[in-house]
Amino acid sequence: MVEPVRDLLQRLGLAAVGAVSLTAERIDELATLLSERGGMRRDEARQLLEDAATRWRGDATRVSERAGETLHDAFTKLGLVTREELDELELRVAQVEHRLRLLESQGSPAD
């Protein structure tokens, strides 16, 4: 169980680094370099790089979603709760306490 999670997180990290580091400015620089050295037109090289960056960003999103699902499943199997579940439970307890105070105050004689 730990090994697939580790692999998933590594892929997520690498995809995120690739997607983030390939900014528009860097794409322009690489497109110029490819057009000079690779015999491609600059606009073709730029389009190729933009397509690759879009795919990487999509991969990073999908890997992130899968990692979240995998971690949630692992936490559930371990009996751990999420912050959202804990917050919801705290709210429910506060509501029950409030209702109990209201009931207790209705039952006591007025001052």
N, C-alpha and C positions, 0 to 999 in steps of 0.2 A: 504493500500500500504506500509506503514512504517513497519508494523508487519512482513510481509513475508520477506522484505529486512533484517530486524534485525535478524530473524531466520536464514536466509541464511548466513549472515555474522558470526553469532555465530558458525554454523556448519563448516564454512570454517576455522575459527580460531582454533576450537578444532581439526579438521582433520590435519591442518598444524602443530600444536604443537605436535600431536601424531607422525606424519611422520618425523618431524625434530628431535624430541627427541630420536627416536629409531635408534641410530647409529649402525654401525656394531659392535663396541665394546660392546655396551649395549645389542645387540642381543646375542652375545657370553655369556655375563654374565647371561642373562635370560635363555638361553638354558642350561647352566650348572645347574642353580637353578632348572629348570623344570626336568632335568634328575635326579637330586639328590632327589627331593621331589615328583615328579609326576610319577616316574616309567617309564619314556620315555627314549629312547635312545637319546643321545645328538644331533646326526645328525638329528633325526626326529623333536626334539624340535626346533632346529635351522631353519629347513626348514619351519616348521609351523609359526614361528615368521617372517621369511623373507617373506613368502606369505602374512601374515597379514600386514606387513609394505608396501608391494607393493600395496595391495588393498587400504590402507589408503592414500598412495601418489596419487593413481589414483582418489580416492574420493575427495581429496583436490583439485586436478586439475579440476575435473568436477564441483565442487561447486564453485571454483573460476571463472570459465568460466560463469556459470549461474549467479553468483553475478554481474559480469561485464555486462552481457546482461541486467539484471534487472535494474541495475543502469543507464545504457545507455538509456533504455526505459523511466525510470522515468525522467531523465534529458531532454530527447526529449520532453516529455509531458509538462514539466515545461518551455520549450522554451530555455533551456540552450544549449550551444554548447560545444563540446569537445575541448581540446587543439589542437588536430590534425585539426579539422575543422577551428579553429581560425588561426592556422599557414597557412593553405591553403588559407584562405581568405586574410591574410596579404600579402602573396606572389602574389596573383592575383592583389591586389591593387598596389603593387610595380611595377608589370609588366605594368599595365595600366598607372601609373604615368610616367614610363620610356618612353613608347610609345608616350605619350602626349608631353613630353619634346623634343623627336626627331621630332615630327611633328611641334612643335612651332619653333624649331631651323631651320628647313627647310624653314619655311615661312618668317623668318626675313632676312633682307638684310645682306650680308657678310660685315664684318668690313674691 
